[in-house]
Amino acid sequence: MNSRQIQIEIFKKMSPAEELKLSMRLYWSARRLKASWLREQHPDWTEEQVQKNVTEIFRNART
């Protein structure tokens, strides 16, 4: 069994609450990464500007 198959089996065994917790962790991790990137690209921006742009980026994201 390869690592991808093992990962799939782990996900299949998760409860809905565990799936939600994992998805929320991934979402907030993605927001932190995007904020870090924006800070790097725009060192002159305030934290408020960074967070406003992160929110706008995620609001306009498409699936």
C-alpha positions in Angstrom: 0.0 0.0 0.0 1.5 3.4 -1.0 1.3 6.6 1.0 -1.7 7.9 -1.0 -3.7 4.8 -0.3 -2.9 5.0 3.4 -4.0 8.6 3.4 -7.3 7.7 1.7 -7.9 5.0 4.3 -7.3 7.4 7.1 -9.7 9.9 5.6 -12.4 7.2 5.2 -12.2 6.4 8.9 -12.7 10.0 10.0 -15.9 11.1 11.6 -17.7 14.1 10.2 -16.4 16.2 13.2 -12.9 15.2 12.4 -13.3 16.0 8.7 -14.7 19.5 9.6 -11.8 20.1 12.1 -9.2 19.1 9.4 -10.9 21.3 6.8 -10.9 24.3 9.1 -7.2 23.8 10.0 -6.4 23.6 6.2 -8.5 26.8 5.6 -6.8 28.8 8.3 -3.3 27.5 7.3 -4.0 28.6 3.7 -5.0 32.1 5.0 -1.8 32.4 7.1 0.3 31.4 4.1 -1.4 33.9 1.9 -0.9 36.6 4.5 2.7 35.8 4.7 3.1 36.0 1.0 1.3 39.4 0.9 3.6 40.7 3.7 6.6 39.6 1.7 5.3 41.2 -1.5 4.1 44.4 0.2 6.3 45.2 3.2 4.8 48.7 3.4 1.3 47.4 4.1 -0.2 47.5 7.5 -1.5 44.3 9.1 -5.0 45.6 8.5 -4.3 46.0 4.7 -2.8 42.5 4.6 -5.9 40.9 6.4 -8.3 42.9 4.2 -6.6 41.6 1.1 -6.5 38.0 2.4 -10.2 38.2 3.0 -10.9 39.6 -0.4 -8.8 37.0 -2.1 -10.6 34.2 -0.3 -14.0 35.8 -0.9 -13.3 35.8 -4.6 -11.7 32.3 -4.8 -13.4 29.8 -7.1 -13.7 26.1 -6.6 
